[in-house]
Amino acid sequence: MVEDDRGSLEGFETFSRQRWIELGSRAGDGWATPATARAVATGEPTDADEVLDVYVPLARWIEDRLTPGGRPTSTTAVIGITGSVAVGKSTTARVLRGLLERAPSGPTVDILATDGFLYPNRVLAERGILDRKGFPESYDRRAMVTALEAIGAGQAEVAVPVYSHRSYDVVPGAVQQIRRPDLLVVEGLTVLQGAQGDGTEGGDGPRSLVDLAVYIDAAEEDVAHWHVERLAGLRADGPGEPSDFQRWFSSLSEVEAHRVAVSSWSEINLVNLRRHVAPTRPRADVIVRKGADHRVLRVLVRRRAGEVTQGRTGSVGHPIRSTPSRRNSELRSGPHTSVRMPRAN
């Protein structure tokens, strides 16, 4: 994984945290206030200041890009969020939903986690790939693409499977009904992958059905620490009956549990990150780079010829156009504004 913003990311405009905050404060439309930020941050592993400083400007951008003319389109627009395991994809998805639901255009917003399309543990074990869970071959990619196509086509109701991080498995018989929201936030490891399950271009993969893509980035050593912390949390008592996985994991000594968590990172998740997730990073429209404390250090926004003009004015409320999906013709033809964006400090 490339640890700086050069090389394959040279097509992005880099904004320091302070510059991003300054630009966000210029929007001044009043729809995302400190009170809103506090409400959205409640119950999340982030605070209101982080929501207001970083995610409000990002939500403004998304709202501007995906609701042209200030109103939702007649089809569902898909926002993709990806990055490593434990990097905060689910938190980002929930925070953005909480903000976007309060946007002036009043869109309906839902979240779809691609973990639901993992094959059940039983199937993975039968195929001898249980230790490759999260890799492209561990997903029912055809079912995932079919569901996204149906949602994008405006089908009134689409049932998708549900995954539980408590049981570490797909929940038998459980489904989530996606009922034609204006905006759908799709989060998971595979969101920016093409048909081959990697960062290459090509249709018939999740990326071709995403209208706007966000990659959550962080140093590998920080994500490793967060992954170990998350697994350690499964040993703590929580509400409800513990799953078989929780019982087994909790039966281990602290040293054994730590060893399992570290090996699952280094032998599975880190390998998947380097081979299949990080290579999709250049396909994002925005890259959010976190520090060791989960606070955002900088934001990278894709530059496109003719759509971004360098200058010292403008706001992150109206940045560049996103990469359109192949199926959302209404978004492609809708009115979009270009922007003058300053260079990062």
C-alpha positions as CSV (number, residue, x, y, z in Angstrom):
1,M,0.0,0.0,0.0
2,V,1.4,3.4,-1.0
3,E,1.8,5.4,2.2
4,D,2.1,8.9,0.6
5,D,0.0,10.9,-1.9
6,R,2.3,10.7,-4.9
7,G,2.5,8.2,-7.8
8,S,-0.9,6.9,-8.6
9,L,-2.6,9.6,-6.6
10,E,-1.0,12.6,-8.4
11,G,-4.4,13.2,-10.1
12,F,-5.9,14.3,-6.8
13,E,-6.0,17.7,-5.2
14,T,-4.7,17.4,-1.6
15,F,-6.3,19.5,1.2
16,S,-4.8,19.7,4.6
17,R,-7.2,19.3,7.5
18,Q,-7.1,23.0,8.3
19,R,-7.6,24.0,4.7
20,W,-10.6,21.6,4.4
21,I,-12.1,23.1,7.5
22,E,-11.6,26.6,6.2
23,L,-13.2,25.8,2.8
24,G,-16.1,24.0,4.5
25,S,-16.9,27.0,6.7
26,R,-17.3,29.1,3.6
27,A,-20.4,27.2,2.4
28,G,-22.5,28.9,5.1
29,D,-25.8,27.4,4.1
30,G,-26.8,26.6,7.6
31,W,-28.2,23.1,7.0
32,A,-25.5,21.3,9.1
33,T,-25.1,23.1,12.4
34,P,-23.1,22.2,15.6
35,A,-26.4,20.8,17.0
36,T,-26.8,18.6,13.9
37,A,-23.2,17.4,14.3
38,R,-23.8,16.5,18.0
39,A,-26.9,14.6,17.1
40,V,-25.2,12.6,14.3
41,A,-22.2,11.9,16.5
42,T,-24.3,10.5,19.3
43,G,-23.5,6.8,19.7
44,E,-20.7,6.8,17.2
45,P,-17.0,6.4,17.8
46,T,-16.3,10.0,16.6
47,D,-17.1,13.4,18.1
48,A,-19.2,16.3,17.0
49,D,-16.1,18.4,16.1
50,E,-14.9,15.8,13.7
51,V,-18.4,15.5,12.1
52,L,-18.6,19.3,11.7
53,D,-15.1,19.8,10.5
54,V,-14.7,16.9,8.1
55,Y,-17.9,15.1,7.3
56,V,-20.2,18.1,6.9
57,P,-18.2,19.5,4.0
58,L,-18.1,16.0,2.5
59,A,-21.8,15.6,2.9
60,R,-22.4,19.0,1.2
61,W,-20.3,17.8,-1.7
62,I,-22.3,14.6,-2.0
63,E,-25.6,16.4,-1.7
64,D,-24.6,18.9,-4.4
65,R,-23.3,16.2,-6.8
66,L,-26.1,13.7,-6.4
67,T,-29.1,15.9,-6.1
68,P,-28.7,18.2,-9.2
69,G,-31.0,21.2,-9.1
70,G,-31.4,20.8,-5.3
71,R,-33.8,17.9,-5.5
72,P,-33.4,14.1,-5.6
73,T,-33.4,12.4,-9.0
74,S,-36.0,9.8,-10.0
75,T,-33.4,7.0,-9.6
76,T,-31.3,5.9,-6.7
77,A,-27.8,7.4,-6.6
78,V,-25.2,5.1,-5.1
79,I,-22.4,6.4,-2.8
80,G,-19.6,3.8,-2.4
81,I,-17.4,3.7,0.7
82,T,-14.4,1.4,0.9
83,G,-11.1,0.9,2.6
84,S,-9.4,-1.7,4.9
85,V,-11.2,-3.7,7.5
86,A,-11.5,-1.8,10.8
87,V,-10.7,1.6,9.1
88,G,-14.2,3.0,9.9
89,K,-16.3,2.4,6.7
90,S,-19.4,1.6,8.7
91,T,-19.0,4.6,10.9
92,T,-18.5,6.9,7.9
93,A,-21.6,5.4,6.2
94,R,-23.8,6.1,9.3
95,V,-22.4,9.6,9.8
96,L,-23.0,10.5,6.1
97,R,-26.5,9.1,6.2
98,G,-27.3,11.1,9.3
99,L,-26.1,14.3,7.6
100,L,-27.5,13.7,4.2
101,E,-31.0,13.0,5.6
102,R,-30.9,16.5,7.0
103,A,-29.9,18.1,3.6
104,P,-32.1,20.8,2.1
105,S,-33.2,18.5,-0.7
106,G,-34.6,16.1,2.0
107,P,-33.4,12.8,0.4
108,T,-34.2,9.4,1.7
109,V,-31.0,7.6,2.5
110,D,-30.3,3.9,3.2
111,I,-27.1,1.9,3.9
112,L,-26.2,-1.4,2.3
113,A,-23.2,-3.4,3.7
114,T,-21.6,-5.7,1.1
115,D,-20.6,-8.1,3.9
116,G,-24.1,-9.5,3.5
117,F,-23.0,-11.0,0.1
118,L,-20.2,-13.0,1.7
119,Y,-20.8,-16.7,1.3
120,P,-21.8,-18.3,4.6
121,N,-19.0,-19.8,6.7
122,R,-20.2,-23.3,5.9
123,V,-19.8,-22.7,2.2
124,L,-16.4,-21.0,2.6
125,A,-15.3,-24.0,4.7
126,E,-16.5,-26.5,2.1
127,R,-14.6,-24.6,-0.6
128,G,-11.5,-24.4,1.5
129,I,-11.4,-20.6,1.5
130,L,-12.6,-19.8,5.1
131,D,-9.1,-18.3,5.7
132,R,-9.7,-16.0,2.7
133,K,-12.8,-14.4,4.0
134,G,-13.1,-10.9,2.6
135,F,-11.1,-11.8,-0.6
136,P,-13.0,-11.3,-3.9
137,E,-13.7,-15.1,-4.2
138,S,-15.5,-15.2,-0.8
139,Y,-18.3,-13.0,-2.1
140,D,-21.4,-13.9,-4.2
141,R,-20.4,-11.1,-6.6
142,R,-23.2,-11.9,-9.1
143,A,-25.8,-11.6,-6.4
144,M,-24.2,-8.3,-5.3
145,V,-24.2,-6.8,-8.8
146,T,-27.7,-8.0,-9.5
147,A,-29.0,-6.3,-6.3
148,L,-27.2,-3.1,-7.1
149,E,-28.5,-3.1,-10.7
150,A,-32.1,-3.7,-9.4
151,I,-31.8,-0.8,-6.9
152,G,-30.3,1.5,-9.6
153,A,-33.0,0.6,-12.0
154,G,-35.6,1.8,-9.5
155,Q,-37.1,-1.5,-8.4
156,A,-39.6,-0.8,-5.6
157,E,-38.1,-3.2,-3.1
158,V,-34.9,-5.2,-3.2
159,A,-34.1,-7.8,-0.5
160,V,-30.4,-8.2,0.4
161,P,-28.8,-10.6,2.9
162,V,-27.5,-9.5,6.3
163,Y,-24.2,-10.2,8.0
164,S,-23.5,-10.2,11.7
165,H,-20.1,-9.2,13.1
166,R,-21.2,-10.8,16.4
167,S,-21.6,-14.2,14.8
168,Y,-19.0,-13.6,12.2
169,D,-21.4,-15.0,9.6
170,V,-24.3,-14.3,7.3
171,V,-27.5,-14.4,9.3
172,P,-29.6,-17.3,8.0
173,G,-32.9,-16.1,6.5
174,A,-32.4,-12.5,7.5
175,V,-32.9,-9.8,4.8
176,Q,-32.8,-6.1,4.6
177,Q,-35.3,-4.5,2.3
178,I,-34.0,-1.6,0.2
179,R,-37.1,0.5,-0.7
180,R,-36.0,2.8,-3.5
181,P,-34.1,5.5,-1.5
182,D,-32.9,8.6,-3.1
183,L,-29.4,7.9,-2.0
184,L,-27.9,4.5,-1.1
185,V,-24.6,4.3,0.8
186,V,-22.9,1.0,-0.1
187,E,-20.0,0.2,2.2
188,G,-17.5,-2.7,2.1
189,L,-14.2,-4.0,0.9
190,T,-15.4,-4.7,-2.7
191,V,-17.1,-1.4,-3.6
192,L,-14.4,-0.1,-6.0
193,Q,-13.5,-3.5,-7.5
194,G,-14.1,-4.2,-11.1
195,A,-15.2,-7.4,-12.7
196,Q,-12.0,-9.1,-11.9
197,G,-12.3,-8.4,-8.1
198,D,-9.4,-5.9,-8.1
199,G,-8.7,-2.3,-9.1
200,T,-8.8,-2.8,-12.8
201,E,-11.4,-1.1,-15.0
202,G,-14.3,-3.1,-16.4
203,G,-18.1,-3.4,-16.2
204,D,-20.1,-6.0,-14.3
205,G,-18.3,-5.2,-11.1
206,P,-19.5,-3.1,-8.1
207,R,-17.5,0.0,-9.2
208,S,-19.5,0.3,-12.5
209,L,-22.7,0.8,-10.4
210,V,-21.3,3.4,-8.0
211,D,-22.0,7.1,-8.8
212,L,-19.6,8.6,-6.3
213,A,-16.8,6.8,-4.4
214,V,-15.0,7.5,-1.1
215,Y,-11.9,5.6,0.0
216,I,-11.1,5.7,3.8
217,D,-7.3,5.5,4.1
218,A,-4.8,5.1,7.0
219,A,-1.4,3.7,7.7
220,E,-1.2,-0.1,7.8
221,E,0.2,-0.1,11.4
222,D,-2.7,2.0,12.6
223,V,-5.3,-0.2,10.9
224,A,-3.6,-3.3,12.4
225,H,-4.0,-1.8,15.9
226,W,-7.7,-0.9,15.2
227,H,-8.3,-4.4,14.0
228,V,-6.8,-6.0,17.1
229,E,-8.8,-3.6,19.3
230,R,-12.1,-4.5,17.5
231,L,-11.6,-8.2,17.9
232,A,-10.7,-7.7,21.6
233,G,-14.1,-6.0,22.0
234,L,-15.8,-9.2,21.1
235,R,-14.5,-10.8,24.3
236,A,-16.4,-8.2,26.4
237,D,-19.9,-9.0,27.6
238,G,-22.5,-7.4,25.4
239,P,-26.3,-7.4,25.0
240,G,-27.9,-10.5,23.8
241,E,-26.8,-14.1,23.6
242,P,-23.2,-14.5,22.6
243,S,-22.6,-16.2,19.2
244,D,-20.6,-19.4,18.8
245,F,-17.7,-17.3,17.5
246,Q,-17.8,-15.1,20.6
247,R,-17.9,-18.0,22.9
248,W,-14.9,-19.6,21.3
249,F,-12.9,-16.3,21.1
250,S,-13.8,-15.5,24.8
251,S,-12.6,-19.0,25.8
252,L,-9.1,-18.1,24.8
253,S,-6.6,-16.6,27.1
254,E,-5.8,-13.0,26.6
255,V,-2.4,-13.9,25.1
256,E,-4.0,-16.5,22.7
257,A,-6.8,-14.1,21.7
258,H,-4.2,-11.4,20.9
259,R,-2.2,-13.9,18.8
260,V,-5.3,-14.8,16.9
261,A,-6.2,-11.2,16.2
262,V,-2.6,-10.4,15.1
263,S,-2.4,-13.4,12.8
264,S,-5.8,-12.7,11.2
265,W,-4.5,-9.3,10.4
266,S,-1.1,-10.2,9.0
267,E,-2.1,-13.4,7.2
268,I,-5.5,-12.5,5.9
269,N,-6.6,-8.9,6.1
270,L,-3.3,-7.2,5.3
271,V,-2.8,-9.5,2.3
272,N,-6.3,-8.7,1.0
273,L,-5.7,-5.0,1.6
274,R,-2.5,-5.0,-0.4
275,R,-3.7,-7.2,-3.2
276,H,-7.3,-6.3,-3.7
277,V,-8.4,-3.2,-1.7
278,A,-5.6,-0.6,-1.8
279,P,-5.2,-1.0,-5.6
280,T,-8.8,0.4,-6.0
281,R,-7.9,3.6,-4.1
282,P,-7.1,5.6,-7.3
283,R,-10.6,4.8,-8.6
284,A,-12.2,6.9,-5.7
285,D,-13.5,10.4,-6.2
286,V,-12.4,11.4,-2.6
287,I,-9.8,9.9,-0.3
288,V,-10.1,10.6,3.4
289,R,-6.8,10.0,5.2
290,K,-6.9,9.2,8.9
291,G,-4.3,9.5,11.6
292,A,-3.6,7.0,14.4
293,D,-6.4,8.6,16.5
294,H,-9.0,8.1,13.7
295,R,-9.1,11.9,13.2
296,V,-8.8,13.0,9.6
297,L,-5.4,14.4,8.6
298,R,-6.2,15.4,5.0
299,V,-8.7,15.0,2.2
300,L,-7.8,14.3,-1.4
301,V,-10.3,15.2,-4.2
302,R,-9.9,14.0,-7.7
303,R,-9.0,16.6,-10.4
304,R,-10.6,16.4,-13.8
305,A,-9.7,18.3,-16.9
306,G,-12.1,21.3,-17.4
307,E,-13.9,20.8,-14.1
308,V,-11.5,22.2,-11.6
309,T,-9.8,25.6,-11.8
310,Q,-7.0,26.5,-9.4
311,G,-7.6,29.7,-7.4
312,R,-8.0,31.1,-4.0
313,T,-11.8,31.1,-3.8
314,G,-14.6,28.6,-3.7
315,S,-15.8,26.1,-1.1
316,V,-15.9,22.4,-0.7
317,G,-19.6,22.6,-0.9
318,H,-19.2,22.6,-4.7
319,P,-16.3,20.5,-5.8
320,I,-15.6,18.4,-8.8
321,R,-18.0,16.1,-10.6
322,S,-18.0,12.5,-9.5
323,T,-17.3,9.6,-11.8
324,P,-20.7,8.6,-13.2
325,S,-21.9,5.0,-13.1
326,R,-22.7,3.4,-16.4
327,R,-26.4,3.1,-15.6
328,N,-27.4,6.5,-14.1
329,S,-28.1,8.5,-17.2
330,E,-30.1,11.1,-15.3
331,L,-27.2,12.0,-13.2
332,R,-24.9,12.1,-16.2
333,S,-27.1,14.6,-17.9
334,G,-28.1,16.6,-14.9
335,P,-26.9,20.2,-14.3
336,H,-23.4,20.3,-12.6
337,T,-21.3,23.2,-11.5
338,S,-17.6,23.4,-11.8
339,V,-15.6,25.0,-9.0
340,R,-12.6,27.0,-8.2
341,M,-10.6,25.3,-5.5
342,P,-7.4,26.5,-3.8
343,R,-4.3,24.4,-3.5
344,A,-3.7,22.9,-0.1
345,N,-1.4,24.6,2.4
